[in-house]
Amino acid sequence: MNVGAPENPLIHPTAVVHASARIDPTAQVGPYAILGEEVVLGPRVTVGAHAVVEFADVGEGCRIHAGAFVGTAPQDLKYRGERTHLVLGPGCVVREAVTLNRGTAATGVTRIGARCLFMAYSHVAHDCLIGNEVILANSVAVAGHCEVGDWCVIGGMVGLHQFVRVGKLAMIGAGAMVPLDIPPYALAWGDRARLSGLNLIGMRRRGLSPEMIKDLKKVYAEVYDSSAPIKEHLARLAKEERTAPVKEFLSFIQASTRGICRPSSKDDSSGNE
């Protein structure tokens, strides 16, 4: 370990930097931060005071705030010290006391996309796949092997069970406990989480056409129609010509191994209007 780096004024003299760390000349490292083994900091990355980064590739423009832990060892009893990594995409913001753990031997990597926001005290466990522009609010806990699609918003103190998948542009309300997969474009909340329609506001903000949204609403209602099992509805709908978001919605459900979150009995499929 090297303490400080006098030749680089952007690295605070109290920072501790491992000899294997590769730091872009434009990156900044704050007081008492620790950069451990096999760290790569891209251009314009900032690492706040007392943060710990190890076994991580940190993309351009990421901001890691004070006291965050990025790429630290998995909290998994099966982990035996194998050399795994975490990849943090460009433009991510990692707030205070966030923990982003690296992978285990199962996959070797925890992979996070671009421009994500991890609010204070949120946690992403080992071997997860997090998409682009995902928001985890305060104290969200994402267990190992989870997948979270692009543009998802997960409210404060939500817990995702290990191996859960959350589809693109889904939104999960604060405090939800999520043991089953959440389909793309859906809204979910509660303990245990239930669907409450579609994320209509989110879809409009992302530029989905009125025709796409209308098609999704129709298919959502048909998939969860209690007159027949979901498998029968899926088999029938798969034969029909549909818009791209609907195809994604249907294929996500068909690929589920944990099972799919279902609507509450009061759901009117209207979504967040």
Stockholm file with secondary structure:
# STOCKHOLM 1.0

chainA/1-273         MNVGAPENPLIHPTAVVHASARIDPTAQVGPYAILGEEVVLGPRVTVGAHAVVEFADVGEGCRIHAGAFVGTAPQDLKYRGERTHLVLGPGCVVREAVTLNRGTAATGVTRIGARCLFMAYSHVAHDCLIGNEVILANSVAVAGHCEVGDWCVIGGMVGLHQFVRVGKLAMIGAGAMVPLDIPPYALAWGDRARLSGLNLIGMRRRGLSPEMIKDLKKVYAEVYDSSAPIKEHLARLAKEERTAPVKEFLSFIQASTRGICRPSSKDDSSGNE
#=GR chainA/1-273 SS CEECCTTCTTBCTTCEECTTCEECTTCEECTTCEECTTCEECTTCEECTTCEECSEEECTTCEECTTCEEEECCCCTTCCCCCCEEEECTTCEECTTCEEECCCTTTSEEEECSSCEECTTCEECTTCEECTTCEECTTCEECTTCEECTTCEECTTCEECTTCEECTTCEECTTCEECSBBCTTEEEETTTTEEEEECHHHHHHTTCCHHHHHHHHHHHHHHTCTTSCHHHHHHHHTTSCCCHHHHHHHHHHHTCSSCBCCBCTTCCSCCCC
#=GC SS_cons         CEECCTTCTTBCTTCEECTTCEECTTCEECTTCEECTTCEECTTCEECTTCEECSEEECTTCEECTTCEEEECCCCTTCCCCCCEEEECTTCEECTTCEEECCCTTTSEEEECSSCEECTTCEECTTCEECTTCEECTTCEECTTCEECTTCEECTTCEECTTCEECTTCEECTTCEECSBBCTTEEEETTTTEEEEECHHHHHHTTCCHHHHHHHHHHHHHHTCTTSCHHHHHHHHTTSCCCHHHHHHHHHHHTCSSCBCCBCTTCCSCCCC
//
